[in-house]
Amino acid sequence: MKNPRLFPAIVLTVLAAYSIFLWIQLPQPYGRIALVVVLVGFAFNLISNRKRALTLISLTVAGSVFVLTAGTMFMVENQSKRKLFDIETAVTFHKISFEEAKAKAKAENKVLFVDFYTAWCVPCLEFTRNVLTDKEVGEAMNKSFISLKYDAEKGDGIALAARYKVAGYPTLLVIDTDGNVLEEVGGQFIPRRELMIETARKYQKN
């Protein structure tokens, strides 16, 4: 190859493109870290001593590939884990937009209950499986709330989680029809069925 810089540049460009893809797909920093490493590789490709340059570029390629592989495995694993949340619960979670839910709550004289979770959050899955499937919890919550469930790392959940400054999971918010937070249920702890029933009954309106 006449231009010794061309092949390393092609490899680094491919890695940069995939780093950007992963950056877009995941809020975790895998893509960003890999992209920084790749950019360092581009800088090494400008070194005039080709033997030294290729050694340093090889290290950056290996480092970025390692990070990108870890990120890809995390992404694939998350896609599999998301399916675990697709179970029938006693609580009715509405498949409508947040604005539609506010209007529905207002029309029915209720408030909103919003469950923010992530695919990798084990306590979130435990809450879904062990509390939201409880018949008495479902009856109490369905009388008081228009309930919504959002993956905070996917779709509309990303913007809504940012809007309400969600930092930990699960985050369980009771929200009025104007979009104001009335309370966070459980705080840093997963609420037991008794707390969910008590909370729901507090917001029941005649």
TIRO-2110 file (N, C-alpha, C; in Angstrom, 1 decimal):
// TIRO-2110
0.8, -1.2, 0.0, N, 1, A
0.0, 0.0, 0.0, CA, 1, A
0.9, 1.2, 0.0, C, 1, A
0.6, 2.2, -1.0, N, 2, A
1.5, 3.3, -1.1, CA, 2, A
1.5, 4.3, 0.1, C, 2, A
0.3, 4.5, 0.6, N, 3, A
0.1, 5.4, 1.7, CA, 3, A
0.0, 4.6, 3.0, C, 3, A
1.1, 4.5, 3.8, N, 4, A
1.1, 3.7, 5.0, CA, 4, A
0.1, 4.1, 6.1, C, 4, A
-0.4, 5.3, 5.9, N, 5, A
-1.4, 5.9, 6.9, CA, 5, A
-2.8, 5.5, 6.6, C, 5, A
-3.1, 5.0, 5.4, N, 6, A
-4.4, 4.8, 4.9, CA, 6, A
-5.1, 3.7, 5.6, C, 6, A
-4.5, 2.5, 5.7, N, 7, A
-5.2, 1.3, 6.3, CA, 7, A
-5.5, 1.6, 7.8, C, 7, A
-4.5, 2.1, 8.6, N, 8, A
-4.9, 2.4, 10.0, CA, 8, A
-6.1, 3.4, 10.1, C, 8, A
-6.1, 4.4, 9.1, N, 9, A
-7.2, 5.4, 9.1, CA, 9, A
-8.5, 4.8, 8.9, C, 9, A
-8.5, 3.8, 7.9, N, 10, A
-9.8, 3.1, 7.6, CA, 10, A
-10.3, 2.3, 8.8, C, 10, A
-9.4, 1.6, 9.5, N, 11, A
-9.8, 0.8, 10.7, CA, 11, A
-10.3, 1.8, 11.8, C, 11, A
-9.6, 2.8, 12.0, N, 12, A
-10.0, 3.8, 13.1, CA, 12, A
-11.3, 4.4, 12.7, C, 12, A
-11.6, 4.7, 11.4, N, 13, A
-12.8, 5.3, 11.0, CA, 13, A
-14.0, 4.4, 11.3, C, 13, A
-13.8, 3.1, 11.0, N, 14, A
-14.9, 2.1, 11.3, CA, 14, A
-15.2, 2.0, 12.8, C, 14, A
-14.1, 2.0, 13.6, N, 15, A
-14.3, 2.0, 15.0, CA, 15, A
-14.9, 3.2, 15.5, C, 15, A
-14.6, 4.4, 14.9, N, 16, A
-15.2, 5.6, 15.3, CA, 16, A
-16.7, 5.6, 15.0, C, 16, A
-17.1, 5.1, 13.9, N, 17, A
-18.5, 5.1, 13.5, CA, 17, A
-19.3, 4.2, 14.4, C, 17, A
-18.7, 3.0, 14.8, N, 18, A
-19.4, 2.1, 15.7, CA, 18, A
-19.5, 2.7, 17.1, C, 18, A
-18.4, 3.5, 17.5, N, 19, A
-18.4, 4.1, 18.8, CA, 19, A
-19.6, 5.2, 18.9, C, 19, A
-19.8, 5.9, 17.8, N, 20, A
-20.9, 6.9, 17.8, CA, 20, A
-22.2, 6.2, 17.8, C, 20, A
-22.3, 5.1, 17.1, N, 21, A
-23.6, 4.3, 17.2, CA, 21, A
-23.9, 3.8, 18.6, C, 21, A
-22.9, 3.3, 19.3, N, 22, A
-23.1, 2.8, 20.6, CA, 22, A
-23.4, 4.0, 21.6, C, 22, A
-22.7, 5.1, 21.3, N, 23, A
-23.0, 6.3, 22.1, CA, 23, A
-24.5, 6.7, 22.0, C, 23, A
-25.0, 6.6, 20.9, N, 24, A
-26.5, 7.0, 20.6, CA, 24, A
-27.4, 5.9, 21.3, C, 24, A
-27.0, 4.7, 21.2, N, 25, A
-27.8, 3.6, 21.7, CA, 25, A
-27.8, 3.4, 23.2, C, 25, A
-26.7, 3.8, 23.9, N, 26, A
-26.6, 3.5, 25.3, CA, 26, A
-26.3, 4.8, 26.1, C, 26, A
-27.0, 5.0, 27.2, N, 27, A
-26.6, 6.2, 28.1, CA, 27, A
-25.3, 5.9, 28.8, C, 27, A
-25.0, 4.6, 29.0, N, 28, A
-23.7, 4.3, 29.6, CA, 28, A
-22.6, 4.7, 28.7, C, 28, A
-21.4, 5.0, 29.3, N, 29, A
-20.3, 5.7, 28.5, CA, 29, A
-19.4, 4.8, 27.6, C, 29, A
-19.9, 3.6, 27.3, N, 30, A
-19.1, 2.8, 26.4, CA, 30, A
-18.7, 3.5, 25.1, C, 30, A
-19.6, 4.0, 24.4, N, 31, A
-19.4, 4.7, 23.1, CA, 31, A
-18.5, 5.8, 23.3, C, 31, A
-18.7, 6.7, 24.3, N, 32, A
-17.9, 7.8, 24.5, CA, 32, A
-16.4, 7.5, 24.8, C, 32, A
-16.2, 6.5, 25.7, N, 33, A
-14.9, 6.1, 26.0, CA, 33, A
-14.1, 5.5, 24.8, C, 33, A
-14.8, 4.7, 24.0, N, 34, A
-14.2, 4.1, 22.8, CA, 34, A
-13.9, 5.2, 21.8, C, 34, A
-14.7, 6.2, 21.7, N, 35, A
-14.5, 7.2, 20.7, CA, 35, A
-13.2, 8.1, 21.1, C, 35, A
-13.1, 8.3, 22.4, N, 36, A
-11.9, 9.1, 22.8, CA, 36, A
-10.6, 8.3, 22.5, C, 36, A
-10.7, 7.0, 22.8, N, 37, A
-9.5, 6.1, 22.5, CA, 37, A
-9.2, 6.1, 21.0, C, 37, A
-10.3, 6.0, 20.1, N, 38, A
-10.1, 6.0, 18.7, CA, 38, A
-9.5, 7.4, 18.2, C, 38, A
-9.9, 8.5, 18.8, N, 39, A
-9.4, 9.8, 18.4, CA, 39, A
-7.9, 9.9, 18.7, C, 39, A
-7.5, 9.3, 19.9, N, 40, A
-6.1, 9.2, 20.2, CA, 40, A
-5.3, 8.4, 19.1, C, 40, A
-6.0, 7.3, 18.6, N, 41, A
-5.4, 6.6, 17.6, CA, 41, A
-5.1, 7.4, 16.3, C, 41, A
-6.1, 8.2, 16.0, N, 42, A
-5.9, 9.1, 14.8, CA, 42, A
-4.7, 10.0, 15.0, C, 42, A
-4.5, 10.5, 16.2, N, 43, A
-3.4, 11.4, 16.5, CA, 43, A
-2.1, 10.6, 16.4, C, 43, A
-2.1, 9.3, 16.8, N, 44, A
-0.9, 8.5, 16.7, CA, 44, A
-0.6, 8.2, 15.2, C, 44, A
-1.6, 8.2, 14.4, N, 45, A
-1.4, 7.9, 13.0, CA, 45, A
-0.6, 9.0, 12.2, C, 45, A
-0.5, 10.2, 12.9, N, 46, A
0.3, 11.3, 12.3, CA, 46, A
1.8, 11.2, 12.6, C, 46, A
2.2, 10.3, 13.5, N, 47, A
3.6, 10.2, 13.9, CA, 47, A
4.4, 9.8, 12.7, C, 47, A
5.5, 10.4, 12.5, N, 48, A
6.3, 10.1, 11.3, CA, 48, A
7.0, 8.8, 11.4, C, 48, A
7.4, 8.4, 12.6, N, 49, A
8.0, 7.1, 12.8, CA, 49, A
7.0, 6.0, 12.7, C, 49, A
6.8, 5.3, 11.5, N, 50, A
5.7, 4.4, 11.3, CA, 50, A
5.7, 3.2, 12.2, C, 50, A
6.9, 2.7, 12.6, N, 51, A
7.0, 1.5, 13.5, CA, 51, A
6.4, 1.9, 14.8, C, 51, A
6.8, 3.0, 15.4, N, 52, A
6.3, 3.5, 16.7, CA, 52, A
4.8, 3.8, 16.5, C, 52, A
4.4, 4.4, 15.4, N, 53, A
3.0, 4.8, 15.2, CA, 53, A
2.1, 3.6, 15.2, C, 53, A
2.5, 2.6, 14.4, N, 54, A
1.7, 1.3, 14.3, CA, 54, A
1.6, 0.6, 15.7, C, 54, A
2.6, 0.7, 16.5, N, 55, A
2.6, 0.0, 17.8, CA, 55, A
1.5, 0.7, 18.7, C, 55, A
1.6, 2.1, 18.7, N, 56, A
0.6, 2.8, 19.5, CA, 56, A
-0.8, 2.7, 18.9, C, 56, A
-1.0, 2.7, 17.6, N, 57, A
-2.3, 2.5, 17.0, CA, 57, A
-2.9, 1.2, 17.3, C, 57, A
-2.0, 0.2, 17.3, N, 58, A
-2.5, -1.2, 17.7, CA, 58, A
-3.0, -1.2, 19.1, C, 58, A
-2.4, -0.5, 20.0, N, 59, A
-2.9, -0.5, 21.4, CA, 59, A
-4.2, 0.2, 21.5, C, 59, A
-4.4, 1.3, 20.7, N, 60, A
-5.7, 2.1, 20.8, CA, 60, A
-6.8, 1.2, 20.1, C, 60, A
-6.4, 0.5, 19.0, N, 61, A
-7.4, -0.3, 18.4, CA, 61, A
-7.9, -1.4, 19.4, C, 61, A
-6.9, -2.1, 20.0, N, 62, A
-7.2, -3.1, 21.0, CA, 62, A
-8.1, -2.6, 22.1, C, 62, A
-7.7, -1.4, 22.6, N, 63, A
-8.5, -0.8, 23.7, CA, 63, A
-9.9, -0.5, 23.3, C, 63, A
-10.1, 0.1, 22.1, N, 64, A
-11.4, 0.5, 21.7, CA, 64, A
-12.3, -0.7, 21.4, C, 64, A
-11.7, -1.7, 20.8, N, 65, A
-12.4, -3.0, 20.5, CA, 65, A
-12.9, -3.6, 21.8, C, 65, A
-12.0, -3.6, 22.8, N, 66, A
-12.4, -4.2, 24.1, CA, 66, A
-13.6, -3.4, 24.7, C, 66, A
-13.6, -2.1, 24.7, N, 67, A
-14.7, -1.3, 25.2, CA, 67, A
-16.0, -1.5, 24.4, C, 67, A
-15.8, -1.5, 23.1, N, 68, A
-17.0, -1.7, 22.2, CA, 68, A
-17.6, -3.1, 22.3, C, 68, A
-16.8, -4.1, 22.5, N, 69, A
-17.3, -5.4, 22.8, CA, 69, A
-18.1, -5.5, 24.1, C, 69, A
-17.5, -4.9, 25.1, N, 70, A
-18.3, -4.9, 26.4, CA, 70, A
-19.6, -4.1, 26.3, C, 70, A
-19.6, -3.0, 25.6, N, 71, A
-20.8, -2.2, 25.4, CA, 71, A
-21.8, -2.9, 24.6, C, 71, A
-21.4, -3.6, 23.5, N, 72, A
-22.3, -4.4, 22.7, CA, 72, A
-22.9, -5.5, 23.5, C, 72, A
-22.1, -6.2, 24.3, N, 73, A
-22.7, -7.3, 25.1, CA, 73, A
-23.7, -6.8, 26.1, C, 73, A
-23.4, -5.6, 26.7, N, 74, A
-24.3, -5.0, 27.6, CA, 74, A
-25.6, -4.6, 26.9, C, 74, A
-25.6, -4.1, 25.7, N, 75, A
-26.7, -3.7, 24.9, CA, 75, A
-27.6, -4.9, 24.6, C, 75, A
-27.0, -6.0, 24.1, N, 76, A
-27.7, -7.2, 23.8, CA, 76, A
-28.3, -7.8, 25.0, C, 76, A
-27.6, -7.8, 26.1, N, 77, A
-28.1, -8.4, 27.4, CA, 77, A
-29.4, -7.6, 27.8, C, 77, A
-29.3, -6.2, 27.7, N, 78, A
-30.4, -5.4, 28.1, CA, 78, A
-31.7, -5.7, 27.2, C, 78, A
-31.5, -5.9, 25.9, N, 79, A
-32.6, -6.2, 25.1, CA, 79, A
-33.3, -7.5, 25.5, C, 79, A
-32.5, -8.5, 26.0, N, 80, A
-33.1, -9.7, 26.5, CA, 80, A
-33.8, -9.5, 27.8, C, 80, A
-33.2, -8.7, 28.7, N, 81, A
-33.8, -8.4, 30.0, CA, 81, A
-35.1, -7.6, 29.9, C, 81, A
-35.2, -6.8, 28.9, N, 82, A
-36.4, -6.0, 28.8, CA, 82, A
-37.6, -6.9, 28.6, C, 82, A
-37.5, -8.0, 28.0, N, 83, A
-38.6, -8.9, 27.8, CA, 83, A
-39.1, -9.5, 29.1, C, 83, A
-38.3, -9.5, 30.2, N, 84, A
-38.7, -10.0, 31.5, CA, 84, A
-39.7, -9.1, 32.1, C, 84, A
-39.8, -7.9, 31.7, N, 85, A
-40.8, -7.0, 32.3, CA, 85, A
-42.1, -7.1, 31.6, C, 85, A
-42.2, -7.8, 30.5, N, 86, A
-43.5, -8.0, 29.7, CA, 86, A
-44.3, -9.1, 30.4, C, 86, A
-44.7, -8.8, 31.6, N, 87, A
-45.6, -9.8, 32.3, CA, 87, A
-46.9, -9.1, 32.6, C, 87, A
-47.9, -9.9, 32.8, N, 88, A
-49.2, -9.4, 33.2, CA, 88, A
-49.2, -9.0, 34.7, C, 88, A
-49.6, -7.8, 35.0, N, 89, A
-49.7, -7.3, 36.3, CA, 89, A
-51.1, -7.0, 36.7, C, 89, A
-51.4, -6.9, 38.0, N, 90, A
-52.7, -6.6, 38.5, CA, 90, A
-52.9, -5.1, 38.3, C, 90, A
-51.9, -4.3, 38.3, N, 91, A
-52.0, -2.8, 38.0, CA, 91, A
-52.1, -2.6, 36.5, C, 91, A
-53.1, -1.8, 36.1, N, 92, A
-53.3, -1.5, 34.7, CA, 92, A
-52.3, -0.4, 34.3, C, 92, A
-51.4, -0.7, 33.4, N, 93, A
-50.5, 0.3, 32.9, CA, 93, A
-50.9, 0.7, 31.5, C, 93, A
-51.2, 2.0, 31.3, N, 94, A
-51.8, 2.4, 30.1, CA, 94, A
-50.8, 2.7, 29.0, C, 94, A
-51.0, 2.2, 27.8, N, 95, A
-50.1, 2.4, 26.6, CA, 95, A
-50.5, 3.7, 25.9, C, 95, A
-50.4, 4.8, 26.6, N, 96, A
-50.7, 6.1, 26.0, CA, 96, A
-49.6, 7.1, 26.4, C, 96, A
-49.6, 8.2, 25.7, N, 97, A
-48.6, 9.2, 26.0, CA, 97, A
-48.8, 9.9, 27.3, C, 97, A
-47.8, 10.6, 27.8, N, 98, A
-47.8, 11.2, 29.1, CA, 98, A
-48.9, 12.3, 29.1, C, 98, A
-49.0, 13.1, 28.0, N, 99, A
-50.1, 14.1, 27.9, CA, 99, A
-51.4, 13.5, 27.9, C, 99, A
-51.6, 12.4, 27.1, N, 100, A
-52.9, 11.7, 27.1, CA, 100, A
-53.3, 11.2, 28.5, C, 100, A
-52.3, 10.7, 29.2, N, 101, A
-52.5, 10.2, 30.5, CA, 101, A
-53.0, 11.3, 31.5, C, 101, A
-52.4, 12.4, 31.4, N, 102, A
-52.8, 13.6, 32.2, CA, 102, A
-54.2, 13.9, 31.9, C, 102, A
-54.6, 14.0, 30.7, N, 103, A
-56.0, 14.3, 30.3, CA, 103, A
-56.9, 13.2, 30.8, C, 103, A
-56.5, 12.0, 30.7, N, 104, A
-57.4, 10.9, 31.2, CA, 104, A
-57.6, 10.9, 32.7, C, 104, A
-56.5, 11.2, 33.4, N, 105, A
-56.5, 11.3, 34.8, CA, 105, A
-57.5, 12.5, 35.3, C, 105, A
-57.4, 13.6, 34.6, N, 106, A
-58.2, 14.7, 34.9, CA, 106, A
-59.7, 14.4, 34.7, C, 106, A
-60.0, 13.7, 33.6, N, 107, A
-61.3, 13.3, 33.2, CA, 107, A
-61.9, 12.4, 34.2, C, 107, A
-61.1, 11.5, 34.8, N, 108, A
-61.5, 10.5, 35.7, CA, 108, A
-61.3, 10.8, 37.2, C, 108, A
-60.9, 12.1, 37.4, N, 109, A
-60.6, 12.6, 38.8, CA, 109, A
-59.6, 11.7, 39.5, C, 109, A
-58.5, 11.4, 38.8, N, 110, A
-57.5, 10.6, 39.4, CA, 110, A
-56.1, 11.4, 39.3, C, 110, A
-55.1, 10.8, 39.8, N, 111, A
-53.7, 11.3, 39.6, CA, 111, A
-52.9, 10.2, 38.8, C, 111, A
-51.7, 10.6, 38.5, N, 112, A
-50.8, 9.6, 37.7, CA, 112, A
-49.9, 8.9, 38.7, C, 112, A
-49.6, 7.7, 38.4, N, 113, A
-48.5, 6.9, 39.0, CA, 113, A
-47.6, 6.5, 37.9, C, 113, A
-46.3, 6.9, 38.0, N, 114, A
-45.3, 6.6, 37.0, CA, 114, A
-44.2, 5.8, 37.6, C, 114, A
-44.0, 4.6, 36.9, N, 115, A
-42.9, 3.7, 37.3, CA, 115, A
-41.7, 3.8, 36.3, C, 115, A
-40.6, 4.4, 36.8, N, 116, A
-39.4, 4.5, 35.9, CA, 116, A
-38.5, 3.3, 36.3, C, 116, A
-38.1, 2.6, 35.3, N, 117, A
-37.2, 1.4, 35.5, CA, 117, A
-36.2, 1.3, 34.4, C, 117, A
-35.2, 0.4, 34.6, N, 118, A
-34.3, 0.1, 33.5, CA, 118, A
-34.2, -1.4, 33.4, C, 118, A
-33.8, -1.9, 32.2, N, 119, A
-33.7, -3.3, 32.0, CA, 119, A
-32.7, -4.0, 32.9, C, 119, A
-31.6, -3.3, 33.3, N, 120, A
-30.6, -3.9, 34.1, CA, 120, A
-30.9, -3.8, 35.6, C, 120, A
-32.0, -3.2, 36.0, N, 121, A
-32.3, -3.0, 37.4, CA, 121, A
-33.0, -4.1, 38.0, C, 121, A
-32.3, -4.9, 38.8, N, 122, A
-32.9, -6.1, 39.5, CA, 122, A
-34.0, -5.7, 40.4, C, 122, A
-33.9, -4.7, 41.3, N, 123, A
-35.0, -4.3, 42.2, CA, 123, A
-36.2, -3.9, 41.4, C, 123, A
-36.0, -3.3, 40.2, N, 124, A
-37.2, -3.0, 39.4, CA, 124, A
-38.0, -4.2, 39.0, C, 124, A
-37.3, -5.2, 38.6, N, 125, A
-37.9, -6.5, 38.2, CA, 125, A
-38.6, -7.1, 39.4, C, 125, A
-38.0, -7.1, 40.5, N, 126, A
-38.6, -7.7, 41.7, CA, 126, A
-39.9, -6.9, 42.1, C, 126, A
-39.8, -5.6, 42.0, N, 127, A
-41.0, -4.8, 42.3, CA, 127, A
-42.2, -5.2, 41.3, C, 127, A
-41.8, -5.3, 40.0, N, 128, A
-42.8, -5.7, 39.0, CA, 128, A
-43.4, -7.1, 39.3, C, 128, A
-42.5, -8.0, 39.6, N, 129, A
-43.0, -9.4, 39.8, CA, 129, A
-43.7, -9.6, 41.1, C, 129, A
-43.2, -9.0, 42.1, N, 130, A
-43.7, -9.4, 43.5, CA, 130, A
-44.8, -8.4, 44.1, C, 130, A
-44.8, -7.2, 43.6, N, 131, A
-45.7, -6.2, 44.1, CA, 131, A
-46.8, -5.8, 43.1, C, 131, A
-46.4, -5.5, 41.9, N, 132, A
-47.4, -5.1, 40.9, CA, 132, A
-48.4, -6.2, 40.5, C, 132, A
-48.0, -7.4, 40.7, N, 133, A
-48.9, -8.5, 40.4, CA, 133, A
-49.9, -8.9, 41.5, C, 133, A
-49.7, -8.2, 42.6, N, 134, A
-50.6, -8.5, 43.7, CA, 134, A
-52.0, -8.0, 43.5, C, 134, A
-53.0, -8.8, 43.6, N, 135, A
-54.4, -8.4, 43.3, CA, 135, A
-54.9, -7.2, 44.1, C, 135, A
-54.6, -7.2, 45.4, N, 136, A
-55.1, -6.1, 46.2, CA, 136, A
-54.4, -4.8, 45.9, C, 136, A
-53.1, -4.9, 45.5, N, 137, A
-52.4, -3.7, 45.1, CA, 137, A
-53.0, -3.2, 43.8, C, 137, A
-53.3, -4.1, 42.9, N, 138, A
-53.9, -3.7, 41.6, CA, 138, A
-55.2, -3.0, 41.8, C, 138, A
-56.1, -3.6, 42.7, N, 139, A
-57.4, -3.0, 42.9, CA, 139, A
-57.3, -1.6, 43.5, C, 139, A
-56.4, -1.4, 44.4, N, 140, A
-56.3, -0.1, 45.1, CA, 140, A
-55.7, 0.9, 44.1, C, 140, A
-54.6, 0.5, 43.4, N, 141, A
-54.0, 1.5, 42.5, CA, 141, A
-54.9, 1.8, 41.3, C, 141, A
-55.6, 0.9, 40.8, N, 142, A
-56.5, 1.1, 39.6, CA, 142, A
-57.6, 2.1, 39.9, C, 142, A
-58.0, 2.1, 41.2, N, 143, A
-59.1, 3.1, 41.6, CA, 143, A
-58.5, 4.5, 41.7, C, 143, A
-57.3, 4.6, 42.0, N, 144, A
-56.7, 6.0, 42.3, CA, 144, A
-55.9, 6.6, 41.2, C, 144, A
-55.2, 5.7, 40.4, N, 145, A
-54.2, 6.2, 39.5, CA, 145, A
-54.5, 5.8, 38.0, C, 145, A
-54.0, 6.7, 37.2, N, 146, A
-53.7, 6.3, 35.8, CA, 146, A
-52.2, 6.0, 35.8, C, 146, A
-51.9, 4.7, 35.6, N, 147, A
-50.5, 4.3, 35.8, CA, 147, A
-49.8, 4.2, 34.4, C, 147, A
-48.5, 4.6, 34.5, N, 148, A
-47.6, 4.5, 33.3, CA, 148, A
-46.3, 3.8, 33.7, C, 148, A
-45.7, 3.1, 32.8, N, 149, A
-44.4, 2.5, 33.1, CA, 149, A
-43.5, 2.8, 32.0, C, 149, A
-42.3, 3.4, 32.4, N, 150, A
-41.3, 3.8, 31.4, CA, 150, A
-39.9, 3.2, 31.6, C, 150, A
-39.4, 2.7, 30.6, N, 151, A
-37.9, 2.3, 30.6, CA, 151, A
-37.2, 3.6, 30.4, C, 151, A
-36.4, 4.0, 31.4, N, 152, A
-35.8, 5.4, 31.4, CA, 152, A
-34.6, 5.5, 30.4, C, 152, A
-34.3, 4.3, 29.8, N, 153, A
-33.2, 4.4, 28.8, CA, 153, A
-33.7, 4.1, 27.4, C, 153, A
-35.0, 4.2, 27.2, N, 154, A
-35.6, 3.9, 25.9, CA, 154, A
-36.8, 4.8, 25.5, C, 154, A
-36.9, 5.2, 24.3, N, 155, A
-38.0, 5.9, 23.8, CA, 155, A
-38.4, 7.1, 24.6, C, 155, A
-39.7, 7.3, 24.8, N, 156, A
-40.2, 8.5, 25.6, CA, 156, A
-39.7, 8.5, 27.0, C, 156, A
-39.3, 7.4, 27.5, N, 157, A
-38.8, 7.3, 28.9, CA, 157, A
-37.6, 8.1, 29.2, C, 157, A
-36.7, 8.3, 28.1, N, 158, A
-35.5, 9.0, 28.3, CA, 158, A
-35.8, 10.5, 28.6, C, 158, A
-36.6, 11.1, 27.8, N, 159, A
-36.9, 12.6, 28.0, CA, 159, A
-37.7, 12.8, 29.3, C, 159, A
-38.6, 11.9, 29.6, N, 160, A
-39.5, 12.0, 30.8, CA, 160, A
-38.6, 11.8, 32.1, C, 160, A
-37.7, 10.9, 32.0, N, 161, A
-36.8, 10.7, 33.2, CA, 161, A
-36.0, 11.9, 33.4, C, 161, A
-35.5, 12.5, 32.3, N, 162, A
-34.7, 13.7, 32.4, CA, 162, A
-35.5, 14.9, 33.0, C, 162, A
-36.7, 15.0, 32.5, N, 163, A
-37.6, 16.0, 33.0, CA, 163, A
-37.8, 16.0, 34.5, C, 163, A
-38.0, 14.8, 35.0, N, 164, A
-38.2, 14.6, 36.5, CA, 164, A
-36.9, 14.3, 37.3, C, 164, A
-35.8, 14.5, 36.6, N, 165, A
-34.5, 14.3, 37.2, CA, 165, A
-34.4, 12.9, 38.0, C, 165, A
-34.8, 11.9, 37.3, N, 166, A
-34.7, 10.6, 37.8, CA, 166, A
-33.2, 10.1, 37.9, C, 166, A
-32.8, 9.7, 39.0, N, 167, A
-31.3, 9.4, 39.2, CA, 167, A
-31.1, 7.9, 39.6, C, 167, A
-32.2, 7.3, 40.2, N, 168, A
-32.0, 5.9, 40.7, CA, 168, A
-33.3, 5.1, 40.2, C, 168, A
-33.1, 3.8, 40.3, N, 169, A
-34.2, 2.9, 39.9, CA, 169, A
-34.5, 1.8, 40.8, C, 169, A
-35.8, 1.5, 41.0, N, 170, A
-37.0, 2.1, 40.4, CA, 170, A
-37.2, 3.5, 41.0, C, 170, A
-37.7, 4.4, 40.3, N, 171, A
-38.3, 5.7, 40.8, CA, 171, A
-39.8, 5.7, 40.5, C, 171, A
-40.5, 5.8, 41.6, N, 172, A
-42.0, 5.7, 41.6, CA, 172, A
-42.6, 7.0, 42.0, C, 172, A
-43.2, 7.7, 41.0, N, 173, A
-43.7, 9.0, 41.3, CA, 173, A
-45.3, 9.1, 41.2, C, 173, A
-45.8, 9.8, 42.1, N, 174, A
-47.3, 10.2, 42.0, CA, 174, A
-47.3, 11.6, 41.5, C, 174, A
-48.0, 11.9, 40.4, N, 175, A
-47.9, 13.2, 39.7, CA, 175, A
-49.4, 13.6, 39.5, C, 175, A
-49.6, 14.9, 39.7, N, 176, A
-50.9, 15.5, 39.5, CA, 176, A
-51.2, 15.7, 38.0, C, 176, A
-52.4, 16.2, 37.7, N, 177, A
-52.8, 16.4, 36.3, CA, 177, A
-52.1, 17.6, 35.6, C, 177, A
-51.4, 18.4, 36.4, N, 178, A
-50.6, 19.5, 35.9, CA, 178, A
-49.2, 19.1, 35.7, C, 178, A
-48.8, 17.9, 36.0, N, 179, A
-47.5, 17.4, 35.9, CA, 179, A
-46.5, 17.6, 37.0, C, 179, A
-47.1, 18.0, 38.2, N, 180, A
-46.3, 18.3, 39.4, CA, 180, A
-46.2, 17.0, 40.2, C, 180, A
-45.0, 16.8, 40.8, N, 181, A
-44.8, 15.6, 41.6, CA, 181, A
-45.4, 15.8, 43.0, C, 181, A
-46.3, 14.9, 43.3, N, 182, A
-46.9, 14.9, 44.7, CA, 182, A
-46.1, 14.2, 45.7, C, 182, A
-45.5, 13.1, 45.3, N, 183, A
-44.6, 12.3, 46.2, CA, 183, A
-43.8, 11.3, 45.4, C, 183, A
-42.7, 10.9, 45.9, N, 184, A
-42.0, 9.7, 45.4, CA, 184, A
-42.2, 8.6, 46.4, C, 184, A
-42.7, 7.5, 45.9, N, 185, A
-43.1, 6.4, 46.8, CA, 185, A
-41.9, 5.5, 47.1, C, 185, A
-41.6, 5.3, 48.3, N, 186, A
-40.6, 4.4, 48.7, CA, 186, A
-39.2, 5.0, 48.8, C, 186, A
-39.0, 6.2, 48.1, N, 187, A
-37.7, 6.8, 48.2, CA, 187, A
-36.6, 5.8, 47.6, C, 187, A
-35.6, 5.5, 48.3, N, 188, A
-34.5, 4.7, 47.8, CA, 188, A
-34.8, 3.2, 48.1, C, 188, A
-36.0, 2.9, 48.6, N, 189, A
-36.3, 1.5, 48.9, CA, 189, A
-37.5, 1.0, 48.1, C, 189, A
-37.5, -0.3, 47.8, N, 190, A
-38.6, -0.8, 47.0, CA, 190, A
-39.8, -0.9, 48.0, C, 190, A
-40.9, -0.3, 47.6, N, 191, A
-42.1, -0.3, 48.5, CA, 191, A
-42.7, -1.7, 48.6, C, 191, A
-43.1, -2.1, 49.7, N, 192, A
-43.8, -3.4, 49.9, CA, 192, A
-45.3, -3.2, 49.5, C, 192, A
-46.0, -4.3, 49.3, N, 193, A
-47.4, -4.2, 48.9, CA, 193, A
-48.2, -3.3, 49.8, C, 193, A
-47.9, -3.4, 51.1, N, 194, A
-48.7, -2.7, 52.1, CA, 194, A
-48.6, -1.2, 51.9, C, 194, A
-47.4, -0.7, 51.5, N, 195, A
-47.1, 0.7, 51.3, CA, 195, A
-47.8, 1.2, 50.0, C, 195, A
-47.8, 0.3, 49.0, N, 196, A
-48.5, 0.7, 47.7, CA, 196, A
-50.0, 0.8, 47.9, C, 196, A
-50.5, -0.1, 48.7, N, 197, A
-52.0, -0.1, 49.0, CA, 197, A
-52.3, 1.2, 49.8, C, 197, A
-51.5, 1.4, 50.8, N, 198, A
-51.7, 2.6, 51.6, CA, 198, A
-51.6, 3.9, 50.8, C, 198, A
-50.6, 4.0, 50.0, N, 199, A
-50.4, 5.2, 49.1, CA, 199, A
-51.6, 5.3, 48.2, C, 199, A
-52.0, 4.3, 47.5, N, 200, A
-53.1, 4.3, 46.6, CA, 200, A
-54.4, 4.8, 47.2, C, 200, A
-54.7, 4.2, 48.4, N, 201, A
-55.9, 4.6, 49.1, CA, 201, A
-55.9, 6.1, 49.5, C, 201, A
-54.7, 6.6, 49.8, N, 202, A
-54.6, 8.0, 50.2, CA, 202, A
-55.1, 8.9, 49.1, C, 202, A
-55.0, 8.5, 47.8, N, 203, A
-55.3, 9.3, 46.7, CA, 203, A
-56.7, 9.0, 46.1, C, 203, A
-57.4, 8.1, 46.7, N, 204, A
-58.7, 7.7, 46.2, CA, 204, A
-59.7, 8.9, 46.5, C, 204, A
-60.5, 9.2, 45.4, N, 205, A
-61.4, 10.3, 45.6, CA, 205, A
-62.8, 9.8, 45.3, C, 205, A
-63.7, 10.4, 46.1, N, 206, A
-65.1, 10.0, 45.9, CA, 206, A
-65.8, 10.8, 44.8, C, 206, A
END
